[in-house]
Amino acid sequence: MVIVYRSNTGFTKQYAEMLAKAEKLKVYPFAEAQGRVEPGEKVFFMGPLMAGHISGIDQAVKKFSVTGACGVGMSPATRQVLDTLTKANYVPNAPIFYLQGGWAPKKVGWLKRRMVGMATKSMRESLRDKGSRRTPEEEAQYQMLLQGGSFVAFENLETIREWMKEL
Ligand SMILES: Cc1cc2nc3c(=O)[nH]c(=O)nc-3n(C[C@H](O)[C@H](O)[C@H](O)COP(=O)(O)O)c2cc1C
């Protein structure tokens, strides 16, 4: 198996490289994967979430034998996020995983920044209204929404690594 990824602001890249190192797998950005991935080789695809869709998954499924896929987004990893992701990103015979990456407003253009700003407005407001009643997790999420931040952590890869070992 090899890892192929797409990444706009670097969070998915970090996860892909960490996972490759831990599992001793080769890792390629999507743009460089063609011609390097052997025909028929199994691919674990990782891409950033954009409006609920794993960026690049359609092209990856067309080009490679994708046996697992992972979306990297800004929301905390909950059952609900994973269920929505699984419904919106069907890959034949492949499980879908989710990892919380982060938010890098300075690395995206103004239009995308605005789109995310609008999509997260109600969440920001409800967290703001909680004030000092925010839990530490909510506080971290609130600060990330306001100014950007990273939740990339090696421990988050545990479920994917377990799955890879059982393949
Ligand atoms: C236009 C746009 C749409 C996004 N939509 C979602 C989304 O639906 N769900 C989510 O959790 N994160 C969403 N995000 C946040 C990114 O998925 C998140 O920042 C991710 O970690 C980026 O990964 P990357 O650094 O590899 O590009 C969106 C970001 C942008 C710019």
Ligand as a Chemical Component Dictionary entry (heavy atoms), coordinates in Angstrom:
data_LIG
# 
_chem_comp.id                   LIG 
_chem_comp.type                 NON-POLYMER 
_chem_comp.pdbx_formal_charge   0 
_chem_comp.three_letter_code    LIG 
# 
loop_
_chem_comp_atom.comp_id 
_chem_comp_atom.atom_id 
_chem_comp_atom.alt_atom_id 
_chem_comp_atom.type_symbol 
_chem_comp_atom.charge 
_chem_comp_atom.model_Cartn_x 
_chem_comp_atom.model_Cartn_y 
_chem_comp_atom.model_Cartn_z 
_chem_comp_atom.pdbx_ordinal 
LIG C1  C1  C 0 -13.580 26.372 1.111 1  
LIG C2  C2  C 0 -13.338 25.498 2.324 2  
LIG C3  C3  C 0 -14.315 24.607 2.737 3  
LIG C4  C4  C 0 -14.113 23.811 3.886 4  
LIG N1  N1  N 0 -15.092 22.936 4.273 5  
LIG C5  C5  C 0 -14.895 22.182 5.394 6  
LIG C6  C6  C 0 -15.878 21.235 5.810 7  
LIG O1  O1  O 0 -16.908 21.030 5.173 8  
LIG N2  N2  N 0 -15.663 20.547 6.956 9  
LIG C7  C7  C 0 -14.513 20.717 7.709 10 
LIG O2  O2  O 0 -14.375 20.076 8.745 11 
LIG N3  N3  N 0 -13.547 21.577 7.312 12 
LIG C8  C8  C 0 -13.708 22.303 6.174 13 
LIG N4  N4  N 0 -12.728 23.180 5.770 14 
LIG C9  C9  C 0 -11.472 23.275 6.534 15 
LIG C10 C10 C 0 -10.364 22.399 5.933 16 
LIG O3  O3  O 0 -10.861 21.139 5.562 17 
LIG C11 C11 C 0 -9.272  22.235 6.981 18 
LIG O4  O4  O 0 -8.660  23.494 7.189 19 
LIG C12 C12 C 0 -8.241  21.172 6.594 20 
LIG O5  O5  O 0 -7.489  20.865 7.737 21 
LIG C13 C13 C 0 -7.341  21.657 5.482 22 
LIG O6  O6  O 0 -6.410  20.651 5.155 23 
LIG P1  P1  P 0 -5.080  20.974 4.339 24 
LIG O7  O7  O 0 -4.227  21.844 5.225 25 
LIG O8  O8  O 0 -4.448  19.675 4.075 26 
LIG O9  O9  O 0 -5.481  21.683 3.083 27 
LIG C14 C14 C 0 -12.906 23.953 4.627 28 
LIG C15 C15 C 0 -11.923 24.846 4.192 29 
LIG C16 C16 C 0 -12.117 25.624 3.049 30 
LIG C17 C17 C 0 -11.045 26.573 2.617 31 
# 
loop_
_chem_comp_bond.comp_id 
_chem_comp_bond.atom_id_1 
_chem_comp_bond.atom_id_2 
_chem_comp_bond.value_order 
_chem_comp_bond.pdbx_ordinal 
LIG C1  C2  SING 1  
LIG C2  C3  SING 2  
LIG C2  C16 DOUB 3  
LIG C3  C4  DOUB 4  
LIG C4  N1  SING 5  
LIG C4  C14 SING 6  
LIG N1  C5  DOUB 7  
LIG C5  C6  SING 8  
LIG C5  C8  SING 9  
LIG C6  O1  DOUB 10 
LIG C6  N2  SING 11 
LIG N2  C7  SING 12 
LIG C7  O2  DOUB 13 
LIG C7  N3  SING 14 
LIG N3  C8  DOUB 15 
LIG C8  N4  SING 16 
LIG N4  C9  SING 17 
LIG N4  C14 SING 18 
LIG C9  C10 SING 19 
LIG C10 O3  SING 20 
LIG C10 C11 SING 21 
LIG C11 O4  SING 22 
LIG C11 C12 SING 23 
LIG C12 O5  SING 24 
LIG C12 C13 SING 25 
LIG C13 O6  SING 26 
LIG O6  P1  SING 27 
LIG P1  O7  DOUB 28 
LIG P1  O8  SING 29 
LIG P1  O9  SING 30 
LIG C14 C15 DOUB 31 
LIG C15 C16 SING 32 
LIG C16 C17 SING 33 
# 
